Amino acid sequence: MSGMRDPKGYYVALGVDENADAEAIKAAYRAKAKRVHPDFNPSPIATKQFHRLHEAYETLSDPDAREIYDRPWRNDAPKAAPGSKWSAKAKPEPEKEKPKAQAETRQQSTASGAYSSSGAYSSTASSSTSSSTSVEQPTLCQCGKVTAQPRYVVFDQVMGRLDKVTHRRLAGVYCRGCADRTAVRASLITWLAGWWAWRDGPRETIRALVSNIRGGRRPAERNARLLMNQSRAFRARGEMELARSAAEQALSFATTQTLRREVDQLLVSLSSHSARVLKDRWANPGWAPAVQILPLALIVGAISMAATLYAPRSLSATVNEWVASAKQLIEGKMTASPVAKHGKDKNGGVVGRVYSVTADTASLRTGPGPGYQLVALVTQGGLLLVVESDPTGQWLRVTTADGTQGFVSANQVSPDVRMDALKEVDGFGNAPGKRPD
């Protein structure tokens, strides 16, 4: 076929004869689309090849566009010789230039309908239909793309002002990426501005955040209708595998008998075609919930850090004490008080007796445990008056000669006191001449 008979190479691109009928053109397009589509063709120019194939199909499958494309070389009138009387009248008719311009515009608009490698059209404008053929158009995402897995999702955005709560619904058809970005944007605005309304602000804010974190609201009937429309649009384009895939997705949203019957009829019309295996973009939570929960994590972390920095004892020591206390309560070895009452020894220890430090240094702490703050260090040989003992007998509450009180480990002291140190016993507040037993 010469270039004059196929000026843009559309028949060559589809691999059909110039006299091929509509069914032959459609069959050729479907066969070549499977080989040329970027999802199956690793060639770096696969997108351009599919773009050209789709452009050729849109032109030759439209009777009006094909007639305009074929007109220059299908004209039965013989060409007039130069200088003849017919050459002066060889000007195009004005009224026929307009349809030609319209056809060229239609070809340009449909030429941008190529699919991306993710299974979605990369154009922002859908194909135009001819005046004689009514073709359902696919629904566009918010970003302007046609996706094979669209969803109608409703997100909530709350803003509070004194005694007024402004509730905004961000509803529309989204691909997965646009849905995640919209959810994050709505939740961050709600985090910042939703609390500042009396009474209803915090409640509406929490409700909106929970809904957005869970992926928004997806009305079943609206999504079923959306996916059925998408399936019919793909079927009109000759993309039967994508049409079957969209119809199967619609089946999961068909909650009523009427919807299920409509989806079943659509699937029956596509029963001779297999569905394209697509990765479910909506199956996993994705990154959006983590970003939406991040402000809460930062608030909890700040509170925990402040509590750790300004607490009189470390958080780990407190937790360890709670665990030990719970264990002792379960075993029945602990009374309501963590240490024995003054002057009483419920664990076999001695109360009211002077002990001597046997270690190099004894650590005097604010509580019975190594996690408590250090009060003072008592050197070896120092005397300590035992006031109480804890239930385990491992820690003793003592008083030093200068009146400092605290807890010391029982392993660091001994009841054996040097004879030359007994003169210091009076310094513990006892009456002169009276020594404790």
VEXDREN-2710 file (C-alpha; in Angstrom, 1 decimal):
% VEXDREN-2710
k/r/px/py/pz
1/MET/0.0/0.0/0.0
2/SER/1.6/3.3/-1.1
3/GLY/2.0/6.3/1.2
4/MET/-0.5/8.3/-0.9
5/ARG/-3.1/5.6/-0.2
6/ASP/-2.3/5.4/3.5
7/PRO/-0.8/8.8/4.3
8/LYS/-0.4/8.2/8.1
9/GLY/0.2/4.5/8.0
10/TYR/-2.9/3.6/10.0
11/TYR/-3.7/0.5/7.9
12/VAL/-0.1/-0.6/8.1
13/ALA/-0.1/0.0/11.9
14/LEU/-3.1/-2.3/12.3
15/GLY/-1.9/-4.8/9.7
16/VAL/-5.2/-4.8/7.7
17/ASP/-6.1/-4.2/4.1
18/GLU/-7.6/-0.9/3.0
19/ASN/-10.9/-2.6/2.4
20/ALA/-11.1/-4.3/5.8
21/ASP/-14.5/-4.1/7.5
22/ALA/-15.1/-2.9/11.1
23/GLU/-14.9/-6.4/12.6
24/ALA/-11.5/-7.1/11.0
25/ILE/-10.1/-3.8/12.2
26/LYS/-11.4/-4.5/15.7
27/ALA/-9.9/-8.0/15.7
28/ALA/-6.6/-6.8/14.5
29/TYR/-6.5/-4.1/17.1
30/ARG/-7.2/-6.5/19.9
31/ALA/-4.5/-8.9/18.7
32/LYS/-1.9/-6.3/18.4
33/ALA/-2.8/-4.4/21.6
34/LYS/-1.9/-7.5/23.6
35/ARG/1.6/-7.6/22.1
36/VAL/2.3/-3.9/22.1
37/HIS/0.8/-2.8/25.4
38/PRO/3.5/-1.6/27.8
39/ASP/2.4/-4.1/30.5
40/PHE/3.6/-6.9/28.2
41/ASN/6.1/-5.2/25.9
42/PRO/9.5/-4.5/27.6
43/SER/10.6/-2.2/24.7
44/PRO/11.5/1.4/25.7
45/ILE/9.2/2.7/23.0
46/ALA/6.2/0.4/23.9
47/THR/4.2/3.4/25.1
48/LYS/4.7/5.2/21.7
49/GLN/3.8/2.1/19.8
50/PHE/0.6/1.6/21.7
51/HIS/-0.2/5.2/21.3
52/ARG/0.1/5.0/17.6
53/LEU/-1.9/1.7/17.5
54/HIS/-4.7/3.3/19.5
55/GLU/-4.7/6.3/17.3
56/ALA/-5.0/4.2/14.2
57/TYR/-7.9/2.1/15.7
58/GLU/-9.8/5.2/16.8
59/THR/-9.6/6.7/13.3
60/LEU/-10.4/3.5/11.3
61/SER/-13.1/2.2/13.7
62/ASP/-15.1/5.5/13.4
63/PRO/-17.0/5.5/10.0
64/ASP/-16.9/9.3/9.7
65/ALA/-13.2/9.6/10.6
66/ARG/-12.3/6.7/8.3
67/GLU/-14.3/8.3/5.4
68/ILE/-12.4/11.6/5.8
69/TYR/-9.0/9.7/6.1
70/ASP/-9.8/7.7/2.9
71/ARG/-11.3/10.6/0.9
72/PRO/-8.1/11.9/-0.8
73/TRP/-7.4/8.5/-2.5
74/ARG/-10.8/7.0/-2.7
75/ASN/-12.2/9.8/-4.8
76/ASP/-13.5/8.2/-8.0
77/ALA/-13.2/11.4/-10.1
78/PRO/-10.1/11.3/-12.4
79/LYS/-7.4/13.9/-11.7
80/ALA/-7.5/16.7/-14.2
81/ALA/-4.5/17.4/-16.3
82/PRO/-2.6/20.6/-15.7
83/GLY/-4.0/23.6/-17.6
84/SER/-7.4/21.9/-18.2
85/LYS/-10.7/23.6/-17.3
86/TRP/-11.1/21.3/-14.4
87/SER/-7.9/22.4/-12.7
88/ALA/-9.4/25.9/-12.1
89/LYS/-12.3/24.3/-10.2
90/ALA/-10.2/21.9/-8.2
91/LYS/-10.6/23.9/-5.0
92/PRO/-12.1/22.1/-2.0
93/GLU/-15.7/22.9/-1.1
94/PRO/-15.9/25.3/1.9
95/GLU/-18.7/23.3/3.6
96/LYS/-16.5/20.1/3.5
97/GLU/-13.5/21.7/5.2
98/LYS/-15.2/21.9/8.5
99/PRO/-15.9/18.1/8.9
100/LYS/-12.3/17.5/8.0
101/ALA/-11.1/19.8/10.7
102/GLN/-13.4/18.2/13.2
103/ALA/-12.1/14.8/12.2
104/GLU/-8.6/15.9/12.7
105/THR/-9.5/17.4/16.1
106/ARG/-11.2/14.1/17.1
107/GLN/-8.1/12.1/16.0
108/GLN/-5.9/14.3/18.1
109/SER/-8.1/14.0/21.2
110/THR/-8.3/10.2/20.9
111/ALA/-4.6/9.9/20.3
112/SER/-3.9/10.7/23.9
113/GLY/-5.8/7.8/25.3
114/ALA/-2.8/5.4/25.8
115/TYR/-2.5/3.3/28.9
116/SER/0.3/3.6/31.4
117/SER/2.2/0.6/32.7
118/SER/0.0/0.6/35.8
119/GLY/-3.1/-0.2/33.8
120/ALA/-4.5/3.3/33.6
121/TYR/-4.9/5.8/30.8
122/SER/-2.2/8.5/30.9
123/SER/-4.3/11.1/29.1
124/THR/-6.4/13.8/30.8
125/ALA/-9.1/13.8/28.1
126/SER/-11.2/10.9/27.0
127/SER/-11.8/9.9/23.5
128/SER/-14.5/11.7/21.5
129/THR/-17.3/9.8/20.0
130/SER/-18.7/10.2/16.5
131/SER/-22.1/11.6/15.9
132/SER/-23.3/8.2/14.6
133/THR/-21.9/6.0/17.4
134/SER/-22.6/6.5/21.1
135/VAL/-19.7/5.2/23.3
136/GLU/-19.7/5.4/27.1
137/GLN/-16.8/7.4/28.4
138/PRO/-14.7/6.2/31.3
139/THR/-14.8/8.1/34.5
140/LEU/-11.7/10.2/35.3
141/CYS/-9.9/10.3/38.6
142/GLN/-9.4/13.6/40.4
143/CYS/-5.9/13.8/38.8
144/GLY/-7.4/13.5/35.3
145/LYS/-6.4/9.9/34.6
146/VAL/-8.6/6.9/33.8
147/THR/-7.8/4.1/36.1
148/ALA/-8.8/0.4/35.9
149/GLN/-9.5/0.4/39.7
150/PRO/-11.4/3.6/40.5
151/ARG/-13.2/4.1/43.8
152/TYR/-15.8/6.7/45.0
153/VAL/-14.5/7.7/48.4
154/VAL/-15.8/10.2/51.0
155/PHE/-13.3/11.8/53.3
156/ASP/-14.1/14.2/56.2
157/GLN/-12.4/17.5/57.1
158/VAL/-13.4/19.3/60.3
159/MET/-12.6/22.8/61.4
160/GLY/-13.7/24.3/64.7
161/ARG/-14.2/27.9/65.6
162/LEU/-15.3/28.7/69.1
163/ASP/-18.9/27.3/69.2
164/LYS/-19.1/26.4/65.5
165/VAL/-17.9/23.2/63.7
166/THR/-17.4/23.3/60.0
167/HIS/-17.7/19.8/58.5
168/ARG/-16.5/19.4/54.9
169/ARG/-17.0/16.3/52.8
170/LEU/-14.2/15.6/50.2
171/ALA/-16.0/13.2/47.9
172/GLY/-15.1/12.0/44.5
173/VAL/-13.6/9.3/42.2
174/TYR/-10.0/8.5/43.2
175/CYS/-7.2/6.3/42.2
176/ARG/-5.3/4.8/45.1
177/GLY/-2.6/7.5/45.1
178/CYS/-5.0/10.4/45.0
179/ALA/-7.1/8.8/47.8
180/ASP/-4.1/8.5/50.1
181/ARG/-3.0/12.1/49.5
182/THR/-6.5/13.4/50.0
183/ALA/-6.9/11.5/53.2
184/VAL/-3.6/12.7/54.6
185/ARG/-4.4/16.3/53.7
186/ALA/-7.9/16.2/55.3
187/SER/-6.6/14.5/58.5
188/LEU/-3.7/17.0/59.0
189/ILE/-6.1/19.9/58.6
190/THR/-8.5/18.3/61.0
191/TRP/-5.7/17.6/63.5
192/LEU/-4.7/21.3/63.5
193/ALA/-8.1/23.0/63.3
194/GLY/-10.8/20.5/64.4
195/TRP/-10.5/20.7/68.2
196/TRP/-11.2/24.4/68.7
197/ALA/-15.0/24.3/69.0
198/TRP/-16.8/24.0/72.3
199/ARG/-18.5/20.7/73.0
200/ASP/-18.8/19.2/69.5
201/GLY/-15.2/20.0/68.2
202/PRO/-13.3/17.1/69.9
203/ARG/-16.0/14.6/69.2
204/GLU/-16.3/15.5/65.5
205/THR/-12.6/15.6/65.1
206/ILE/-12.1/12.1/66.5
207/ARG/-14.9/10.8/64.3
208/ALA/-13.4/12.3/61.2
209/LEU/-9.9/11.1/62.0
210/VAL/-11.1/7.6/62.6
211/SER/-13.0/7.5/59.3
212/ASN/-10.1/8.9/57.3
213/ILE/-7.5/6.6/58.9
214/ARG/-9.8/3.6/57.9
215/GLY/-9.7/4.7/54.3
216/GLY/-12.8/6.9/54.1
217/ARG/-16.3/5.9/53.3
218/ARG/-17.0/3.9/50.1
219/PRO/-20.8/3.7/49.3
220/ALA/-21.5/0.3/47.9
221/GLU/-24.1/1.3/45.3
222/ARG/-22.1/4.3/44.1
223/ASN/-19.0/2.2/43.6
224/ALA/-20.8/-0.6/41.9
225/ARG/-22.3/1.8/39.3
226/LEU/-18.9/3.5/38.8
227/LEU/-17.2/0.2/38.1
228/MET/-20.0/-1.0/35.7
229/ASN/-19.6/2.2/33.8
230/GLN/-15.9/1.7/33.6
231/SER/-16.4/-1.8/32.4
232/ARG/-18.7/-0.7/29.6
233/ALA/-16.3/2.1/28.6
234/PHE/-13.4/-0.4/28.3
235/ARG/-15.6/-2.8/26.4
236/ALA/-16.4/0.0/23.9
237/ARG/-12.7/0.6/23.5
238/GLY/-12.0/-3.0/22.7
239/GLU/-10.2/-3.6/26.0
240/MET/-12.1/-6.7/27.0
241/GLU/-9.8/-8.0/29.6
242/LEU/-9.9/-4.7/31.5
243/ALA/-13.7/-4.6/31.0
244/ARG/-14.0/-8.1/32.6
245/SER/-11.7/-7.0/35.5
246/ALA/-13.8/-3.9/36.2
247/ALA/-17.0/-5.9/36.1
248/GLU/-15.6/-8.4/38.7
249/GLN/-14.7/-5.5/40.9
250/ALA/-18.3/-4.2/40.7
251/LEU/-19.6/-7.6/41.8
252/SER/-17.9/-7.1/45.2
253/PHE/-19.9/-3.9/45.7
254/ALA/-23.2/-5.3/44.5
255/THR/-25.1/-5.6/47.8
256/THR/-28.6/-5.6/46.5
257/GLN/-30.3/-8.0/44.1
258/THR/-30.9/-5.4/41.5
259/LEU/-27.2/-4.5/41.4
260/ARG/-26.1/-8.1/41.4
261/ARG/-28.4/-8.8/38.5
262/GLU/-27.0/-6.0/36.4
263/VAL/-23.5/-7.0/37.2
264/ASP/-24.2/-10.6/36.2
265/GLN/-25.7/-9.5/32.9
266/LEU/-22.5/-7.5/32.2
267/LEU/-20.3/-10.4/33.1
268/VAL/-22.3/-12.7/30.8
269/SER/-21.6/-10.3/27.9
270/LEU/-17.9/-10.6/28.7
271/SER/-17.9/-14.3/29.5
272/SER/-15.9/-15.1/26.4
273/HIS/-13.0/-13.0/27.6
274/SER/-10.7/-13.5/30.6
275/ALA/-10.0/-10.8/33.2
276/ARG/-6.7/-9.2/33.3
277/VAL/-4.8/-10.0/36.5
278/LEU/-4.3/-6.6/38.3
279/LYS/-2.7/-6.0/41.6
280/ASP/-5.3/-4.8/44.0
281/ARG/-4.3/-1.3/44.9
282/TRP/-6.9/-1.1/47.7
283/ALA/-6.0/-4.3/49.5
284/ASN/-3.4/-3.0/51.9
285/PRO/-3.7/0.0/54.2
286/GLY/-0.6/1.7/52.5
287/TRP/1.3/4.6/53.9
288/ALA/-1.5/7.0/54.6
289/PRO/-2.8/5.6/58.0
290/ALA/0.8/5.8/59.4
291/VAL/1.1/9.5/58.4
292/GLN/-2.3/10.3/59.8
293/ILE/-1.5/8.7/63.2
294/LEU/1.9/10.4/63.4
295/PRO/0.6/13.5/65.2
296/LEU/-0.9/11.3/68.0
297/ALA/2.4/9.4/68.2
298/LEU/4.3/12.7/68.6
299/ILE/2.0/13.9/71.4
300/VAL/2.3/10.6/73.3
301/GLY/6.1/10.6/72.9
302/ALA/6.3/14.2/74.2
303/ILE/4.2/13.4/77.2
304/SER/6.3/10.3/78.0
305/MET/9.5/12.2/77.6
306/ALA/8.3/15.0/79.9
307/ALA/7.2/12.4/82.5
308/THR/10.6/10.7/82.3
309/LEU/12.6/13.9/82.6
310/TYR/10.7/15.4/85.5
311/ALA/9.8/12.2/87.5
312/PRO/11.6/11.6/90.8
313/ARG/12.5/8.2/89.6
314/SER/13.0/6.4/86.3
315/LEU/10.0/5.0/84.4
316/SER/11.6/1.6/84.2
317/ALA/12.2/1.4/87.9
318/THR/8.5/2.3/88.5
319/VAL/7.4/-0.4/86.1
320/ASN/9.7/-3.0/87.7
321/GLU/8.4/-2.1/91.2
322/TRP/4.8/-2.5/90.0
323/VAL/5.6/-5.9/88.5
324/ALA/7.3/-7.1/91.7
325/SER/4.5/-5.8/93.9
326/ALA/1.9/-7.5/91.7
327/LYS/3.9/-10.8/91.9
328/GLN/4.1/-10.6/95.6
329/LEU/0.4/-9.8/96.0
330/ILE/-0.4/-12.8/93.9
331/GLU/1.9/-15.0/96.0
332/GLY/0.4/-13.6/99.3
333/LYS/3.7/-12.3/100.6
334/MET/3.0/-8.6/100.7
335/THR/0.8/-6.5/102.9
336/ALA/-0.8/-3.2/102.0
337/SER/2.3/-1.3/102.9
338/PRO/5.5/-1.7/100.8
339/VAL/7.7/-1.7/104.0
340/ALA/7.0/-2.8/107.5
341/LYS/5.6/-0.3/110.0
342/HIS/8.0/1.6/112.3
343/GLY/9.2/-0.5/115.2
344/LYS/7.8/-3.8/113.8
345/ASP/9.6/-6.5/111.9
346/LYS/7.3/-8.8/109.9
347/ASN/10.1/-10.4/107.9
348/GLY/12.5/-11.6/110.7
349/GLY/14.7/-8.5/110.5
350/VAL/15.9/-6.3/113.3
351/VAL/14.4/-2.8/113.7
352/GLY/15.9/-0.1/115.9
353/ARG/19.4/-1.4/115.8
354/VAL/22.6/0.2/114.6
355/TYR/24.3/-1.4/111.6
356/SER/27.8/-0.8/110.2
357/VAL/28.7/-0.4/106.5
358/THR/30.8/-3.3/105.4
359/ALA/31.2/-2.4/101.7
360/ASP/33.6/0.3/100.4
361/THR/30.6/2.6/100.0
362/ALA/26.9/2.1/100.7
363/SER/24.4/3.9/98.4
364/LEU/21.6/5.6/100.2
365/ARG/18.6/5.9/98.0
366/THR/15.1/7.4/98.1
367/GLY/13.3/4.0/97.9
368/PRO/13.9/0.3/98.2
369/GLY/15.5/-0.4/94.9
370/PRO/18.5/0.4/92.6
371/GLY/16.2/2.5/90.3
372/TYR/15.6/5.1/92.9
373/GLN/17.5/8.4/93.1
374/LEU/20.8/8.4/95.0
375/VAL/20.7/10.5/98.2
376/ALA/24.2/10.0/99.7
377/LEU/27.1/7.7/99.9
378/VAL/28.2/6.2/103.2
379/THR/31.8/5.1/103.5
380/GLN/33.0/1.8/105.0
381/GLY/32.6/1.7/108.8
382/GLY/29.8/4.3/108.9
383/LEU/27.0/3.7/111.3
384/LEU/23.3/3.5/110.2
385/LEU/20.2/3.3/112.4
386/VAL/17.8/0.8/110.9
387/VAL/14.2/2.1/111.1
388/GLU/12.3/-0.3/108.8
389/SER/12.9/-3.3/106.5
390/ASP/11.0/-4.2/103.3
391/PRO/9.1/-7.4/103.0
392/THR/11.9/-9.2/101.2
393/GLY/14.5/-8.2/103.8
394/GLN/16.9/-7.0/101.0
395/TRP/16.5/-3.3/101.6
396/LEU/16.6/-1.4/104.9
397/ARG/15.3/2.1/105.7
398/VAL/18.0/3.8/107.8
399/THR/19.0/7.1/109.3
400/THR/22.6/8.4/109.3
401/ALA/24.3/10.2/112.2
402/ASP/23.6/13.6/110.5
403/GLY/19.8/12.8/110.2
404/THR/19.8/11.8/106.5
405/GLN/17.2/9.2/105.8
406/GLY/17.1/6.7/102.9
407/PHE/17.2/3.0/101.9
408/VAL/20.3/0.9/101.7
409/SER/20.9/-2.6/100.5
410/ALA/21.1/-5.2/103.3
411/ASN/24.2/-6.7/101.5
412/GLN/26.2/-3.6/102.2
413/VAL/25.7/-3.4/106.0
414/SER/26.2/-5.7/109.0
415/PRO/24.9/-5.6/112.6
416/ASP/28.5/-6.1/113.8
417/VAL/29.8/-2.7/115.0
418/ARG/33.3/-2.0/116.2
419/MET/33.7/-1.3/119.9
420/ASP/35.5/2.0/119.2
421/ALA/32.5/3.2/117.1
422/LEU/29.9/2.8/119.8
423/LYS/30.5/6.3/121.1
424/GLU/28.9/7.6/117.9
425/VAL/25.6/5.9/118.7
426/ASP/24.4/8.9/120.7
427/GLY/24.4/11.0/117.6
428/PHE/21.3/9.1/116.3
429/GLY/19.0/11.1/118.6
430/ASN/18.9/8.7/121.5
431/ALA/19.0/9.9/125.1
432/PRO/22.6/10.4/126.5
433/GLY/23.9/7.3/128.0
434/LYS/21.2/5.1/126.5
435/ARG/22.1/2.9/123.6
436/PRO/19.9/0.8/121.4
437/ASP/20.0/-3.0/121.7
END
